Amino acid sequence: MGDFKGKKLPDFNKYWSAEDCKNFKIPDPSVYGIGGDYPTVSMATVKTIFYVKPLSDSLFILKTTGGWIDSLKNYNLLYNSNHYVKKTKSKHLEFITPYQYSIDQWASKKVRNVTFFYPKKIKFNSTRADELINQLKKLEKDWSTSPIEIKYFYTSTYDEIQFIRGFDFTLGLGNADKPTGISNQTDNIVYCAGSGENYFHEVVHIYLNPMHKHSPLNEGLAVFYGGSMGHPLKWHIKRLQDYLMNHKTIDLGKLDNFYFMDNYTNPNSTILGMFCQLAYDRDKINGLKRIMTYTSIKEILDKEFNISPEDQNKALRKLIYNYKAID
């Protein structure tokens, strides 16, 4: 089990099916299932396989739980995951992806460079898919990039997305009733729920994150282009303006500390998206390209908005208040 400890990933060829290893660089979709670039299983200090059940003579399911013990000796659940093990004709055991396990329940359709995977009970919406492709064409033109082959998994509910990523539960499972998504930039995969064939936000991450590895604005850029949780950036800016007007004690000089407002708007990503919007309002695509070259928020505030650290709270509030969020 030493291969599954620490930040280093195992040699998947030892454990996963040849077909999955051919299709994915990381055939285990739960590896980066919670966020960041640290393997999910290594984030848990306490973990165990608590359930093993044969589903047939040649297929088994392993359920794993992971979490940590806090200072009061309470167990805090981080995830419950599912892994499927298949016995081959040569009696060799190998993992298969949740998609391979449930492949008979899924349909697929390729439009240009995006292959859509969706439950058969969903009717494919060609209009929504074409909207995504048209946005992609403009993105490729603006950023001088070629089409990227993308696997796009979408469902109606977040629970279904959790399943195809190998989970029954992960910390932060909330907001399940709102459009949500996550992208895997190693294998160029989008997983999303609630927005059908056009969750542009996560596709933007696949295209533009690799261009701006040191920018603090990657999430803001995706919100600028694709909104967040089913609403456009300006909708979130208006809610942020109202919230700050009613919460005068929030210190925007400590921007990293202002990461939660409510279940509908993320204040941090909204502010980062507004920075991108202001750069675009000023100089269109050249403004976006310029602001994405900076490597710190301090540099962005100084060079783009002439805001110094000692004046950040007052000046940033003014910048937010003065933005015309309603046309």
Secondary structure as GFF3:
##gff-version 3
##sequence-region A 1 327
A	DSSP	three_ten_helix	2	4	.	.	.	ID=ss1
A	DSSP	three_ten_helix	12	14	.	.	.	ID=ss2
A	DSSP	alpha_helix	18	23	.	.	.	ID=ss3
A	DSSP	alpha_helix	40	43	.	.	.	ID=ss4
A	DSSP	beta_strand	46	56	.	.	.	ID=ss5
A	DSSP	beta_strand	59	69	.	.	.	ID=ss6
A	DSSP	beta_strand	75	87	.	.	.	ID=ss7
A	DSSP	beta_strand	93	96	.	.	.	ID=ss8
A	DSSP	alpha_helix	98	101	.	.	.	ID=ss9
A	DSSP	three_ten_helix	103	105	.	.	.	ID=ss10
A	DSSP	beta_strand	106	111	.	.	.	ID=ss11
A	DSSP	beta_strand	114	119	.	.	.	ID=ss12
A	DSSP	alpha_helix	126	142	.	.	.	ID=ss13
A	DSSP	beta_strand	150	155	.	.	.	ID=ss14
A	DSSP	alpha_helix	158	164	.	.	.	ID=ss15
A	DSSP	beta_strand	167	170	.	.	.	ID=ss16
A	DSSP	beta_strand	180	184	.	.	.	ID=ss17
A	DSSP	beta_strand	189	193	.	.	.	ID=ss18
A	DSSP	alpha_helix	200	208	.	.	.	ID=ss19
A	DSSP	three_ten_helix	209	211	.	.	.	ID=ss20
A	DSSP	alpha_helix	218	226	.	.	.	ID=ss21
A	DSSP	alpha_helix	233	246	.	.	.	ID=ss22
A	DSSP	three_ten_helix	252	257	.	.	.	ID=ss23
A	DSSP	alpha_helix	267	291	.	.	.	ID=ss24
A	DSSP	alpha_helix	297	305	.	.	.	ID=ss25
A	DSSP	three_ten_helix	309	311	.	.	.	ID=ss26
A	DSSP	alpha_helix	312	322	.	.	.	ID=ss27
###
